[in-house]
Amino acid sequence: MPQPSDIKRIGRPRSEESQAAILDATWELLKTTSLRDLSIEAIARASGVGKTTIYRWWPNKAEVVMDAFIAKLSPEIQFPQSVSATEAIAQQMTLLVKAFSGEYGRIVAQIIAEGHACPEALTSYRDRFLYPRRAAAKAIIEQGIESGEFDPSLDPELAIDILYGAIYFRLLVGHLPLDRQFAEELPQWALKVLKAT
């Protein structure tokens, strides 16, 4: 089972069964309830776990949501192993577009939007989801530079923005869909910018 929030707290160890119930209940509630309207009280009712227990394990609802989100999404968007850097990025980008085209994307958009009223939600998203995945992408890009696939003068951080920025743009603005055609064409065109000449 994925590890819960990295924040260390004093108290009894978490029951894995209760933790799973809380995260599952949170995810199910997010399918029908906006992040703004979600409450610890609702999570406690749906999970059958006391509110005081939830607060003992998580400081706020944003951290509960992030644990539920990461536990569900992370296994679906991993970089493939034993392939070239180009292929690893292309496959992972396609997986991310597919994931963000559904309920994952709706929840990400809510987390980012909620960041204006609830800064800890956006901070948690960046620290616990975005930055670790940028680090993974950076490692793949550096691998591609070393193997000669990508331009040696390439800035990996800028490359990540070039590759993934369009996904977030469509997700948040909604001017065009995150559909299969986009999932197939974006990696092909974006990766051309990274290629060594």
N, C-alpha and C positions, 0 to 999 in steps of 0.2 A: 504494500500500500504506500502511495506517495507520502512523504513526510509532511506534517502540518506546518503551520507558520514557524519561521525560523526564530521568532522572538522567544527567548527563554523566560520561563516563569516558574515561580516557586509554587509547589503544591503537589497533589497526588498525580501520578502518571495518568495519561489519558487512556481510557478504555478504547481499544481499536473498534469495537462494535459501536460504541456511542459516537466516536469520531466519524465513522462511516455513515451512521444514521444522520448526523448533523450535516455532513457534506452532501449526501444524497438528497436530503430534504431541501437544503439551500438551492441545489441545482434545479430540482423540480419546481420550487417556488419561482425561480427566475424565469421559467418558461411562461409563466402567466402573470407575474408581478414585476413591475419595474424596480430597478435597483433603488431608486429614490423611495419607493413605497415599501420596500422590504424592511422587515424589522426583526430584531433578535427574538421578540415575543412570538412572531409567526414561525420562525425557525424552530423555536423550542416546542411549540404545539405540534408542528408537522413531524418533528424528529422523535418526540416523546422523551426528550432530554431536558432537564431543568435549565431555566434561563441563567441561574447562577453558575451552573457548570459551564455553559457556553462562554460566559464572561470570564470565568477562571482560565479558560484556554485561549480565548481570543480577545483582544482589547476593544474591537468594534466590528460592525457588520462587514466593513470593507475587507478585513482580513479573512473573515469566514468565506466571503464570496471569492476572494482570490484563491484560497485553498481549494474550494470546490471547482473553480474554473481551471486551475492548473492541473488538478487531478484528472479532469475529464479531457482537456485538450492536449496536454503535453504528449501523450503517447501517439497522437494522430499526426503530429507535425515534426517528427524527428528527421534529421538529416540521414539519408541512407549511407550505409558503410560500404567500403570496398568498391567505390566507383570514383570516377574523376571528379575534380572540384566542380567543373562545369555541370556535370550530370547531377551531382549532389544538390547543387543550388537549384537547378531547374526542377528537379523532382520535389524538393521541399517547398519551393514557391507555389507549385501547382497544388500541393497538399494544403498550404495555408489559404490560398484563394478558395478552394473547395470548402474548407472549414469556416472561413469568414462569410461565405455566401449564405450560411444558415444561422442557427441559434447562437453559435459562438460569436459570430460577427455582431449580432444584435446586442449581445451582452458586452462585448468590447466597446461598442459605440456608446452604450450607457455608462460604462465605467469612465470613459474619457469625458463624456458630457458631464457626469456627476463630479468630475474633478474641479469644476468651477465652484460648486457649492460645498464640496467635500474634498479638499486637497489631499487628505490621506488616502483616498481611493485611487487617485491618479499616481501618487507617490508609490503606493503599494504595487500598482500595475507596472510601473517603470522598473522598480527595484527587483520585483520577484518574477516578473514575466518577460518584459521587454529586454532589459539589460542582459540577462543570461542568454537569451536567444540571439541578441546582437553579438555577444562574445563567441557563441558557437558559429555564427555566420562569418565572423571575422577570422576565426581559425581556418575555415574552409577557404576563404578568399586568400589568406596568406599561403595556404597549401598550394592554391592555384598559381600564385605568383612564383613560388619556389619551383613548381613543376614546369613553368614556362607557358601555362595556359593563359594567364592574365598579364597585362602590361606591368612591368616591374616598377613603374613610377606611380602605380595606382594607390590612392589613399583608401584603405579598407573601410573606414567609417563613411566616407562619401559614397563608396561603392554600395554599401548597405542601404543608404538612403535612395540611391538610384534604383536599386533592385526592388525594394519593398515600399518605397514611398507611394507609388501608384496604387498599391493595394489599399493602403490606409486612406488615400484620397477618395477612391471610389466608395469605400466603406462609409466614410464620414459625410461626404457630400451627396452621394447617391445619384449622381448625374448619369451614370451608366452602370450596368449590372456587373457583379462579380460572377460571371458565367463561365461555361466551359471554354468558349472561344478565348476569353481573356486569360484564363488559366493556362491555355496552351501557347498563346502568342506572346504574352508578357515576358516569360523567361527567355524566349528566343531572341527578342529584340533587345531587352535590357542587357543580356549577357554579351551582346555584340560590343557594347561600350567598354566592357572590361577586357576584351581580348587583346593579347599581344599582337603587334603588327610585324 
